Amino acid sequence: MHIPNYRRNFWAFLGDYVWFGLAMTFASATTVLPDFISRLTQSELVVGLFTAAHSGAWLLPQIFFARFLTSQRRKKPFVILGASLGRPLYLIYALLLGLGWLQKPVLAVGLLFIVQTLFMGTDALAAVAWFDMLAKAIPEERRGRLVGSSQLVRGLLAFGAGGIIALLLGEKGPPFPQNYASLIALAGGCLLASLLSLSFVVEPEEPVMEERISWRDYLPQLADILQKDAVLRRLMIVRLLAGFDGLALSFYILFALQKLGLGPETVGLFTAVQILGGIIGSIGLGLVGDRVGPHRVVQISTGLGLLAPLLGLALFLFGRPDGALITAVYALIFIFVGIVQNAVMLGFFNYVLALAPPGQRPSYIGLLNTFGGLLLLAPPLGGWLLQWSSYGVLFGLTAGIVLTSHLLSWRLPSARGRHRQVHWQDETGEAVAPDAPGHGA
């Protein structure tokens, strides 16, 4: 089968994926940047708010961008626009930080909040357009090959990136804050390389809606979907509860450095280990999803999501092991974090795509993401809990909420063949035929 520009597009997307992943390793929102902020302020709440801003700026605008892009025949200009607006900001911030122009902690933290929010907000536009462009340029039966190859290359390079992080943040590295300025500059350089790779994509054209649907008509459609699809509602609740692992996500690295006495060089190690966990999750859970369905991926990943807070709680209650063993034991937390984070696409998003009737997939994805906006409360709530209680309370509460999501996930049925036989399910999970009374498209 001849696919126009397939080879060119394959390598362009692979380069984009790898370079972007490396950028997010050097400026990791779960290790490097929380550690940097913790050196500028003693407030765990600020660390939590930063994580909320990071996620919210990317998550919340997407439903608005999706509605806008439905009538745009070509998506590549919007990918390039979003990336061009946000990605150079890292280099600007790194330059200001390295030159000593951000010596006041309030100024350094405040500007980082602005940079991260603008970067993630513009990337939200790029991301919505990117997924549509990917679907047009790479056929469905070859996307797994692209994503798998990209994650493998990215994972191998991430170990080298972790070594660089450990070197820059170690005793032999540059003084503070030049060490963090170097990491943010490396992230900015990788983001520009990612943008360059994207410029080589040749986007196929396909028909689009001539006019965008109005919000007056669109919102009732969304309400109708929620009313009639009980399985979607159940999935949204499971996703919300599982996402409250974000209560503790930003504070695992702080617990390691502040309470367990691990050195700053372990930030690089844990960053690389988290990437390794993501690779393991992609390979293993990808096979599970292909063979038995994404509902099993959701069930397995929510179960694995329990292990990180439980291990943190155990170390809080019973103390750290002696010697170098503590580093290996604590690295397991980031293995589990990496697996669970990669499972979101393999599990929740693949499941909702299987649930969605043809023509309604953007609405289903938009509902899942918009409802997931409630997860913005998790990081600052985690910071507040930590300020007023302890790591034990934080890890214990996180484990309890994730356990609830795992138990509820066993009520998710398989969605395979759903639209060959049924369109909806009632509150009890029983099938309702497409021509049943009250069924709507």
C-alpha positions in Angstrom: 0.0 0.0 0.0 1.4 3.4 -1.1 0.9 6.2 1.4 2.0 9.6 0.1 4.8 11.2 2.2 4.5 8.4 4.8 8.3 8.0 5.3 8.9 11.7 5.6 6.0 12.2 8.0 7.0 9.2 10.1 10.5 10.6 10.7 9.1 14.1 11.2 6.7 13.0 13.9 9.3 10.7 15.5 11.7 13.6 15.8 9.0 15.9 17.2 8.0 13.2 19.8 11.6 12.5 20.9 12.8 16.1 21.1 9.6 17.2 23.0 10.0 14.3 25.4 13.6 15.2 26.1 12.6 18.8 26.8 10.0 17.6 29.3 12.8 15.5 30.9 15.1 18.5 31.4 12.3 20.6 32.7 10.2 17.9 34.4 7.1 19.2 36.1 7.3 16.3 38.6 11.0 16.5 39.6 13.2 19.3 38.2 10.9 22.3 38.4 9.3 21.4 41.8 12.8 21.0 43.2 13.8 24.4 41.8 10.7 26.1 43.3 11.3 24.5 46.6 14.7 26.1 46.7 13.1 29.5 46.3 10.2 29.2 48.7 9.4 27.1 51.8 5.7 26.9 50.8 4.6 23.4 49.6 1.3 25.2 48.5 3.3 27.2 45.9 4.7 23.9 44.5 1.2 22.5 44.3 -0.2 25.6 42.6 2.6 25.4 40.1 1.6 21.9 39.1 -2.0 23.0 38.9 -1.1 25.9 36.6 1.0 23.5 34.5 -1.9 21.1 34.0 -4.8 23.6 33.8 -3.2 25.7 31.1 -2.9 22.7 28.9 -6.2 21.0 29.8 -8.9 23.6 30.1 -8.5 25.5 26.7 -8.7 22.3 24.6 -12.5 22.1 24.3 -12.5 25.7 23.0 -9.6 25.1 20.6 -11.3 21.8 19.4 -14.5 23.6 18.5 -12.5 26.3 16.6 -10.4 23.8 14.7 -13.3 21.7 13.4 -13.8 24.1 10.5 -10.1 24.5 9.7 -9.1 22.4 6.7 -5.4 22.5 7.5 -4.2 22.0 11.1 -0.4 22.3 10.6 -0.4 26.2 10.7 -2.0 26.0 14.1 0.5 23.5 15.4 3.3 25.7 14.2 1.6 28.8 15.6 1.1 27.4 19.1 4.6 25.9 19.2 6.2 29.1 17.9 4.5 31.3 20.5 5.3 29.2 23.6 8.4 27.2 23.1 11.0 30.1 22.9 9.9 31.3 26.4 12.0 28.7 28.1 15.1 30.1 26.5 14.2 33.6 27.5 13.6 32.6 31.1 16.9 30.6 31.2 18.8 33.6 29.9 17.3 35.9 32.5 17.9 33.4 35.3 21.5 32.7 34.2 22.4 36.4 34.0 21.2 37.0 37.6 18.3 39.2 36.7 15.9 37.1 38.8 17.7 37.2 42.1 14.6 37.8 44.1 12.8 34.5 44.8 9.3 36.1 44.3 10.3 37.4 40.9 11.9 34.1 39.8 8.9 32.0 40.9 6.4 34.4 39.6 7.9 34.6 36.2 8.3 30.9 36.0 4.5 30.6 36.7 3.9 33.0 33.8 6.3 31.2 31.4 4.9 27.7 32.2 1.3 28.9 31.9 1.9 30.5 28.6 3.9 27.6 27.3 1.3 25.0 28.2 -1.6 27.2 27.0 -0.1 27.7 23.6 0.8 24.0 23.5 -2.8 23.2 24.1 -3.6 24.7 20.8 -0.7 22.9 19.1 -1.8 19.6 20.8 -5.4 19.6 19.5 -4.2 20.4 16.0 -1.3 17.9 16.3 -3.6 14.9 17.1 -5.8 15.7 14.1 -2.7 16.1 11.8 -1.2 12.8 13.1 -4.5 11.0 12.3 -4.4 12.3 8.7 -0.7 11.8 8.0 -0.1 8.4 9.7 -2.6 5.5 9.0 -4.2 3.9 12.1 -2.4 0.5 11.5 1.0 2.2 11.7 0.6 4.7 14.5 1.5 2.1 17.1 4.8 1.6 15.3 5.4 5.3 15.4 4.6 5.8 19.0 6.4 2.7 20.1 9.6 3.7 18.2 9.4 7.2 19.5 9.0 6.1 23.1 11.9 3.7 22.8 14.3 6.3 21.4 13.1 8.9 23.9 13.5 6.5 26.8 17.1 5.5 25.8 18.1 9.2 25.4 16.3 10.0 28.7 19.0 8.1 30.6 21.6 10.3 29.1 19.5 13.3 30.0 19.2 12.0 33.5 22.9 11.8 33.8 23.2 15.5 32.6 20.6 16.5 35.2 22.5 14.7 37.9 25.8 16.3 36.8 24.4 19.8 36.7 22.6 19.5 40.1 25.5 17.7 41.8 28.4 19.1 43.8 30.6 19.4 40.7 27.9 21.3 38.7 27.4 25.0 38.3 26.2 27.0 41.4 22.6 27.8 42.0 20.7 29.1 40.0 22.9 28.7 37.0 22.5 24.9 37.2 18.7 25.2 36.8 19.1 27.9 34.1 21.2 25.4 32.2 18.5 22.7 32.4 15.8 25.0 31.4 17.9 26.2 28.5 18.5 22.6 27.4 14.7 22.1 27.5 14.2 25.2 25.4 16.7 24.0 22.8 15.0 20.6 22.6 11.6 22.3 22.1 12.9 24.3 19.1 14.4 21.1 17.6 10.9 19.5 18.1 9.3 22.5 16.2 11.9 22.1 13.4 10.9 18.5 13.1 7.2 19.4 12.9 7.9 21.8 10.0 8.8 18.8 7.8 5.3 17.2 8.1 3.3 17.2 4.9 -0.4 17.4 6.0 -3.0 15.7 3.8 -6.2 17.5 3.3 -9.7 16.1 4.1 -13.2 17.6 4.1 -14.3 19.6 7.2 -17.4 21.2 8.4 -18.1 24.4 6.5 -19.3 26.2 9.6 -18.7 25.7 13.3 -21.6 24.6 15.4 -22.8 27.4 17.9 -22.4 27.0 21.6 -26.2 27.2 21.9 -26.5 24.0 19.9 -23.3 22.3 21.1 -23.9 22.4 24.9 -27.2 20.6 24.7 -25.5 17.9 22.6 -23.0 17.4 25.4 -25.7 17.2 28.0 -27.5 14.6 25.9 -24.5 12.4 25.7 -24.0 12.6 29.5 -27.6 11.8 30.2 -27.7 8.7 27.9 -24.3 7.1 28.3 -23.9 5.7 31.8 -20.6 4.0 31.0 -19.1 7.3 30.0 -20.2 8.9 33.3 -18.7 5.9 35.2 -15.4 6.3 33.3 -15.3 10.0 34.0 -15.7 9.3 37.7 -12.9 6.7 37.7 -10.6 9.0 35.8 -11.3 11.8 38.2 -10.6 9.7 41.3 -7.5 8.1 39.7 -6.2 11.6 38.8 -6.1 12.6 42.4 -2.8 10.8 42.6 -1.8 14.4 41.8 -2.2 15.2 45.5 1.2 13.6 46.1 2.8 13.7 42.6 4.8 16.9 43.1 5.9 16.0 46.6 7.6 12.7 46.1 10.8 14.4 45.1 10.6 16.8 48.1 10.0 13.9 50.5 13.1 12.2 49.1 15.3 15.3 49.4 13.9 16.9 52.6 12.9 13.9 54.8 14.9 10.9 53.5 18.1 12.9 53.0 18.8 11.9 49.4 21.2 14.2 47.5 20.1 16.6 44.7 21.9 14.4 42.1 19.1 11.8 42.6 16.7 14.2 40.8 18.3 13.2 37.5 18.2 9.5 38.4 14.5 9.6 39.4 13.7 11.6 36.2 15.3 8.9 34.1 13.6 6.1 36.1 10.2 7.7 35.5 10.8 7.6 31.8 11.8 4.0 32.1 8.6 3.3 33.9 6.7 5.0 31.0 8.4 2.7 28.5 7.6 -0.4 30.6 4.0 0.7 30.8 3.7 1.5 27.1 5.0 -1.9 26.1 3.2 -4.0 28.7 -0.1 -2.2 28.9 -0.2 -1.7 25.1 -0.2 -5.5 24.7 -3.0 -5.7 27.3 -5.1 -3.1 25.5 -4.6 -4.8 22.1 -5.5 -8.2 23.4 -8.3 -7.7 26.0 -9.3 -4.1 25.7 -8.5 -0.7 27.3 -10.9 -1.3 30.2 -8.3 -3.8 31.5 -5.6 -1.2 31.1 -7.6 1.2 33.3 -8.1 -1.5 35.9 -4.4 -2.5 36.0 -3.1 1.1 36.0 -5.3 2.2 38.8 -4.1 -0.8 40.8 -0.5 0.1 40.1 -1.3 3.7 40.9 -1.8 2.6 44.5 1.8 1.5 44.9 3.5 4.8 44.8 1.6 6.5 47.7 1.7 3.2 49.7 5.4 3.0 49.4 5.8 6.6 50.4 3.5 5.9 53.4 5.6 2.9 54.4 8.8 4.9 54.4 7.2 7.6 56.4 5.9 5.2 59.0 8.8 2.8 59.3 11.8 4.8 58.3 14.3 4.6 55.5 16.4 1.5 54.7 20.1 1.7 55.5 22.8 2.6 52.9 22.3 2.9 49.2 19.2 0.6 49.3 17.0 3.6 50.0 17.7 5.1 46.5 16.8 1.9 44.8 13.6 1.5 46.9 12.5 5.1 46.3 13.2 4.8 42.6 10.3 2.3 42.5 7.9 5.2 43.2 8.9 6.9 40.0 8.7 3.6 38.1 5.1 3.4 39.1 4.5 7.1 38.3 5.9 6.6 34.8 3.7 3.5 34.2 0.5 5.2 35.4 1.1 8.4 33.4 1.7 6.6 30.1 -1.4 4.5 30.8 -3.7 7.5 30.6 -3.5 7.4 26.8 -3.5 3.6 26.5 -6.4 3.2 29.0 -8.7 6.1 29.5 -8.4 7.8 26.1 -8.5 4.6 24.1 -11.5 3.5 26.1 -13.5 6.7 25.5 -12.7 6.4 21.8 -14.1 2.9 21.8 -17.2 4.2 23.7 -17.9 7.1 21.3 -20.2 6.7 18.3 -18.6 7.7 15.0 -18.8 11.5 14.6 -19.0 12.1 18.4 -15.4 11.3 19.4 -14.3 14.9 19.8 -17.3 15.6 22.1 -16.5 12.5 24.2 -12.8 13.5 24.5 -13.8 17.0 25.3 -16.1 15.9 28.1 -13.5 13.7 29.6 -10.9 16.4 29.6 -13.2 19.2 30.8 -14.5 17.1 33.7 -10.8 16.3 34.4 -10.3 20.0 35.0 -11.4 19.3 38.5 -8.0 17.7 39.0 -6.5 21.1 39.1 -7.5 21.2 42.7 -5.3 18.2 43.6 -1.8 19.7 43.6 -2.6 22.8 45.7 -4.8 20.7 48.0 -1.8 18.4 48.4 0.4 21.3 49.3 -2.1 22.7 51.8 -2.4 19.2 53.4 1.3 19.0 53.7 1.6 22.4 55.3 -1.0 21.6 57.9 -0.4 17.9 58.5 2.4 15.5 57.3 3.6 13.4 54.4 1.9 10.4 56.1 -1.5 12.1 55.8 -0.8 13.2 52.3 0.3 9.7 51.1 -2.5 7.9 53.0 -5.3 10.1 51.6 -3.9 9.7 48.1 -3.8 5.9 48.4 -7.4 5.9 49.7 -8.8 7.9 46.8 -6.8 5.9 44.2 -8.1 2.7 45.8 -11.7 3.9 45.4 -11.0 4.5 41.7 -9.5 1.1 41.3 -12.5 -0.6 42.9 -14.9 1.4 40.7 -12.9 0.5 37.6 -14.0 -3.1 37.8 -17.5 -1.9 36.9 -16.3 -0.8 33.5 -17.4 -3.3 30.8 -15.6 -4.0 27.6 -16.4 -1.5 24.8 -15.3 -3.7 21.9 -17.9 -4.0 19.3 -20.2 -1.6 21.1 -21.3 0.2 18.0 -21.8 -2.9 16.0 -24.6 -4.0 18.4 -25.5 -1.2 20.8 -25.1 2.5 21.2 -25.9 3.1 24.8 -26.1 1.3 28.1 -28.5 2.1 30.9 -27.7 2.8 34.5 -27.4 -0.9 35.3 -25.0 -1.5 32.4 -27.6 -3.5 30.4 -27.5 -3.0 26.6 -30.1 -0.7 25.0 -30.7 -1.3 21.3 -30.2 1.6 18.9 -33.9 1.8 18.1 -35.0 1.7 21.8 -37.2 4.5 23.0 -35.4 7.6 23.9 -32.2 6.8 22.0 -30.5 9.8 20.4 -27.7 10.0 17.9 
